[in-house]
Amino acid sequence: MLRRRYRHGRKGRMPKPIWLEVAPPVTSFNPSGPQVKPEPIYLEPAELEVLRLVDLKGLSQEEAGEKMGVSRGTIWRLLQSAREKVAKALTEGRSINFHK
């Protein structure tokens, strides 16, 4: 599944499209119990795919980059962003919403 990304701002070149194997089957992940901060954290489909490939399947960043059709540097940035967002959601008790 080819997924287009969008740049933030007006300048610069358009980001390269990313290949996703599967679309996320759910749209959100909510903690049980009271939420400390009601604002959800948004996780991009590319970030979720990188987490799945690297952390769940155990692929290297180079292998994940080949599967998704992007460079290892892009994989690294997506992985760092996704890990930061998941850690923030877990420690602050926030829900995680997945963009479609």
C-alpha positions as CSV (number, residue, x, y, z in Angstrom):
1,M,0.0,0.0,0.0
2,L,1.5,3.3,-1.1
3,R,1.1,6.1,1.4
4,R,1.8,9.7,0.5
5,R,3.2,12.0,3.1
6,Y,2.8,15.7,3.3
7,R,5.3,18.4,4.1
8,H,4.7,20.8,6.9
9,G,5.2,24.4,5.8
10,R,5.6,25.9,2.3
11,K,9.2,25.4,1.4
12,G,11.2,22.3,0.5
13,R,10.6,19.3,-1.7
14,M,7.7,16.9,-1.2
15,P,8.5,13.8,0.9
16,K,9.0,10.5,-0.8
17,P,6.0,8.2,-0.6
18,I,6.3,5.3,1.8
19,W,5.2,1.7,1.3
20,L,3.2,0.2,4.1
21,E,2.5,-3.6,4.2
22,V,-0.7,-3.4,6.3
23,A,-2.9,-0.6,7.4
24,P,-3.5,-0.3,11.1
25,P,-6.6,-2.4,12.1
26,V,-7.6,0.1,14.8
27,T,-7.9,3.9,14.9
28,S,-7.0,4.5,18.6
29,F,-5.5,3.0,21.7
30,N,-7.0,4.2,25.0
31,P,-5.6,3.5,28.5
32,S,-7.9,2.0,31.1
33,G,-8.5,4.3,34.0
34,P,-8.5,8.1,34.2
35,Q,-6.5,10.0,31.6
36,V,-4.2,12.6,33.2
37,K,-4.1,14.7,30.0
38,P,-7.1,14.5,27.7
39,E,-5.2,15.5,24.5
40,P,-4.4,12.4,22.5
41,I,-1.1,11.7,20.8
42,Y,-1.2,11.2,17.1
43,L,0.9,8.5,15.5
44,E,1.4,8.6,11.7
45,P,1.0,5.3,9.7
46,A,4.6,5.4,8.7
47,E,5.7,5.7,12.4
48,L,3.6,2.7,13.3
49,E,5.0,0.7,10.4
50,V,8.5,1.4,11.4
51,L,7.8,0.4,15.0
52,R,6.2,-2.9,13.7
53,L,9.1,-3.7,11.4
54,V,12.0,-2.8,13.7
55,D,10.7,-3.5,17.2
56,L,8.2,-6.3,16.6
57,K,9.7,-8.1,13.6
58,G,13.3,-7.4,14.6
59,L,14.5,-6.1,11.2
60,S,17.5,-3.7,11.0
61,Q,16.9,-0.1,10.0
62,E,18.5,-0.9,6.6
63,E,16.1,-3.8,6.0
64,A,13.1,-1.7,7.1
65,G,14.2,1.1,4.8
66,E,14.3,-1.3,1.9
67,K,10.9,-2.7,2.7
68,M,9.4,0.8,3.0
69,G,11.3,2.3,0.0
70,V,13.0,5.0,2.0
71,S,16.5,5.7,3.4
72,R,17.9,4.4,6.7
73,G,18.0,8.0,7.9
74,T,14.3,8.4,7.3
75,I,13.7,5.2,9.2
76,W,15.8,6.4,12.1
77,R,13.9,9.7,12.3
78,L,10.5,8.0,12.1
79,L,11.6,5.4,14.7
80,Q,12.8,8.1,17.2
81,S,9.6,10.1,16.8
82,A,7.4,7.0,17.2
83,R,9.3,5.8,20.3
84,E,9.1,9.3,21.9
85,K,5.3,9.5,21.3
86,V,4.6,6.0,22.6
87,A,6.8,6.6,25.7
88,K,5.0,10.0,26.3
89,A,1.6,8.3,26.0
90,L,2.5,5.5,28.4
91,T,4.0,7.7,31.1
92,E,1.4,10.5,30.9
93,G,-1.6,8.2,30.5
94,R,-2.7,9.6,27.1
95,S,-4.6,7.9,24.3
96,I,-2.9,7.2,21.0
97,N,-4.7,8.0,17.8
98,F,-3.6,6.6,14.4
99,H,-4.0,8.7,11.3
100,K,-5.6,7.0,8.4
